[in-house]
């Protein structure tokens, strides 16, 4: 699994990761990041360091996220509420101090700790250029009140994004890509789990990129509806609580045509079954289930596509067939090409399947 994962990542032109991120995270289109489009990056780490440097500097000027944290302090006076049990112990010891518990507004939040830890790790990465390392060191000076986190115990599910901290969403995704790569170089025992996490980070970016690309495409054409849709299972009887939800990556609708796209950015496209190369049944069954459920009570012509990010493990694929009255396709998107070619391929899918 490790070879597949790393090759998938290395096959992507580094600049294309930046372009994918500009679609997936609109924050990268702010003027602060504009200069990155004209820079050349030799390594992924250098690109991520550049984004993080600008992001931390911008966040510092805007104000780091702050949260109230409980503080416990013994003092002459009262602040917050009194810890009666601890105060009684102080009296028995002959002290006139009062034990107080109060809330203190602090920038030492989980997100800021992740930012600081990531910046510190990037400073030591050989793929980050020296000027960028100096910029990261300057960033750390403004984060002295924040602690580091243990990379091996990160809980990404703890992160919550709201309107007042939405600017952190891009930064946390950059941190995740950096820290997952760090674990790949350090972890020995549970390597498969770590590699799966690293796969998911790139896969999530690819999925979000395709969705947001088509949303912008639709905004320019004013014709097509684009969404990550939850398809109704049309359960008529029985308990459906144990059934998985049908959540599409991308659903495109134009006129009387619907195209459901399931993005895949890891693993091999083909597998061997009795000495015969076939598409992965799990993936085929998944897209067929989406299409058949979506078309059940619809008059639209519903089609399905598996859109794989091409790696050097596989050749390019562009295969189509009709099954049970629906058109299906397996297609690859070569992320190793110039981004203008990638854009043209995505546009061609709309013209070919929804025209």
N, C-alpha and C positions, 0 to 999 in steps of 0.2 A: 504493500500500500504506500509506503514512503516514497518509492521512486515515482509512482504515478502522481502523487500529490505535488512533489517538488517540481516535476517536469511540467505539470499543468500551470504552475505559477511562473516558472521560468520562461514558458512559451509566450506569455503575454508581454508585448512590448511595454516597457516601463511607462512611457508617456501615455499609453492607452489606459493604464490604471488611473492616471490623473483624469483623463477625459471621462472614464466611467464614473469616477467619484464626483465630477462636476454635475453629472446628470442625477446621480443618486442623492447627492447632498447639495442643495442649492446654495448653501453658505459659501461654497468654493467660488461662486460667481461674484461675490462681493469684491469691491475694488482692492481690498487689502491683499487678495490672493492673485490679482490679475497678472503680476509679473511672472508667476510660475509658468504661464503658458509659453513664454518665450525662452525658458531655461531648458537646458539639456541635463538629464539625470542618467548617470551610469548605473546606478543601483536603486532598487526599491527602497532601501533604507534611507538613501539620500533624499528621495522624493518625500517619503513620510516625515523625515526630519524637517524638511522645508515647510511642509504643511503645518506641522506641530509648532514650529518656531513662530510662524505668523499667528497661528491660532492662540497660543499662550500669551503672546504680546498683546493681541487684540483683546483677549479676555481680561488681562490685567488692567488695561485702560478702562474697559467697560465695568470691571469689578468682578472678582472671582466669586463663584457661588459661596454663599454663607448659610450656615444652619445653626440653630440653637443647640448647644450641647450642655448636659448637666455637669456642673462643677461642684466639688466638695471641698470646702475650705474652713479652717479654724481661724477666727478673727475676733477682735474687740469691737463689737457692734453686731448688727443684724443685717443680713442681706438674703433675700429669698425666704426660704422656710428653714426652720430650726430642726436639726437632727437631734431629737430629744435624747435618744439612747447614747449617742456619742457625747453630747453636752453633759449628760449625767456622769459619764466616765471622767470627763475633764474636771468636773467639780470635785469628784472623789479624789482626784490627783492633786487638788489644790489650785487648779488653774481657773482664771476668770474669763477665759476665752469661750466663745460660743461656736458650736459646729453648725455651719450653714450649708445648705444646698441651693444653688441658684442656676439659672440658665444663662450661658454666655454665648454671644454670637461669634461663631468661629468659621474661618475659611478652611479648617482642617476637615474637609468632607471627603467622602469616599471617591468621588469623581476627581477632586483635586489631588488626592494621593496617587490615583492612577496616572494622572497627567505628570506629576513630578517623577514617579518611578519610571515612566516611559522615557521622559526626557533624559534622565540619568543613564539609562541603558543605551540610548542612542549615541550618547557622547563616546561610549567605548566601542561602538560598531565600526569596523574598518571601512565599511562602504559609505560612511558619512564623511563628507569633505571637511577639512579643518575649519574653514570660515563658518560652516554650519554648526560645528561643535562649539565654537566660541559663542555663537548666538544662543545655543541651548544652555550654556553655562550662565549667560546673562539672565536667561529666563529663570534658572534655578535660584538666583539671588532674590527674586521677588516671591519665591515660594518657601522661604525659610521656616515659616510657621506651620508648614504642612509636613506630615510624616510620609514615609514610604509604605508600600504594601508588599505583601509576600506574593510574588508572581504565581506561585504554585497553588495558592488558595484563593485566587480571584473568583468572585461570584458575579458574573455579568448580569445575572437576573436581578440583582439588587438595584440596578440603575433604573431610575425613573426620569422621564423627560416631560417637562411641562412648558408652558409658554415662557416662563421667566428663566428657564435654563436650556432652551432649545438649541442654543449655540453650542452646547456641549455634545450634541449628537454626532456631529462630524468628528470632533476631537476624540470621543470615546471609540468610534469605529477605527480611527487611525491607531489609537493605542492598542486596540485589540489585535490588529494586524501585526504590530510590532511585537507585542508580548507573546502572541502565539508563536511567532518565529523564534523568539528567545527560548521558549520551552522546547521547541524542536531541537535546538542545539544543546540543551542542558539535560533533558529528561532521558533517563535510561530505562527505568522500569515500566512505566505506563505509556509507552510511546504511541501505541495505537490510539488511545483516547486523545492524546495531545494532537496527533496528526488529524484526527477527525475534526477537532476544534478548529485547526488551521484551515482545513478544507471548508468548513462551514463559513468562516469569515470571508473567503474569496467567493464562495458560492452565493452567500447573501448579497455581496456587492454586485455580482453579475445579475442576479435576479432583480435587484432594485434598479440597476442601470437599465435593463431592458424595459421594465415597467415605466420608468420616468422618461426614457427616450421616446416611447410611444405617446406618453402624455403630452410631451412638448410638440411632437409631430402633429398630434390632434389639435393642439392649440393653434397651430399655424394653418391647418386645413379647415378647421371648424366643421368637420364632418363626422369624425369617428369618435365613439365613446371608448374609453380605456379605463379598466379597473382591475384590481386583484379581487376577484369575485368569490363569494361563498355560494356554492350551488346547493339548492334545496334537494334533499334526497327523495322527496315525495313519498315519505313513509305513510302507508295507508293503515297499518295496524301493527301492534306489538310495541315493545320498548326499544327506542332507537338510541338510548343513552350510551350504549356500548359501541356504537358505530362511529368511526372517525369522520370528522368534518371533511367536506369536499372543498378545499381552498385552492383556487387556481393562482398561479404566479401572475399571469397576464391574460386578460380576456379582451379581445378587440371586437367591436360591433360596428358595422357599417351597412346601412340599408337593411336588407333581409339576410345578411350574412354575419356569422359569428365565428371567430377563430380563437381557440383556446391554446395558449402557448405554455408549455411546461419547460422551464429552463433547467439545464443540468451543467454543472461546472466541475465535475470530479469523476474519477473512475474511467473505465473503458466503455466505449459505446457497444461493442460486440462482446459476446461470450461464446464459449464452445459448448455445444450440446450434441453428444453422439457424433463427434468429429465434424460437426457442421457449425459454421459461424451464424449466430442469430442475434437480433437485437435483444436487449435485456427484457425478459418477460415482465418483471416488476414495473419497469418504466412504461412499457406498452400497455399493460393492464391499467395503469394509473391514468394515462391520457384517454384511453377508451372509456373508462368509467366517467370521467369528467364530461366527455362529449355525449355519451348516451343519456346521462342524467339531465344535462342542459337541454337536450333536444326532445326530451320525453313529451312535454306539452307545449312545444314551441313550433311555430311555422317557419322559423328561420332555417337556413342551411347552415348547420353547425359542423365545423371541422376542427381537427386537433393536430398540434405539432409539438414534437420534442426538439428543442433547440439546444444543442450541445455546444459548449465552448470547446473548440478544437484544441487538442493537445498533440504532442508528437507521438503519442501512443496509437493514434488512429489516423486513417486517411479521411479526406473530406467526404461528407455524405449529403446527398440531396435526393432522397427516395420518397415516392408518394404511392399510395394505393387507396382503393375504395373498399370499404368493408361495412356491411349492414347499412348501406346507403349513405355512409359518411366518408369524407376524404380525410386521410391521415398522412402525416409526413414526418420524416426524421431528417433533420438538417443540422449542419454544423456552422458555427460562426467563428471565423478565424481571427482571434484577438491578437495574432502576431503580425497582422497587416497594418497598413496605414489607416488611421481612424476614418478618413474619408471613404475608404473602401468598406469599412465596417458599417458606416452610416448608409452607404448605398445598398448593402445587403439587407439591412433592416427595412429600408424603404421598399425594396423589391418584394419582400414578404407581403407587405400590405397590397402592393399593386397586383401581385400574383394571386393572392388568396381572397381578397375582399373587393377587387374591382368588379 
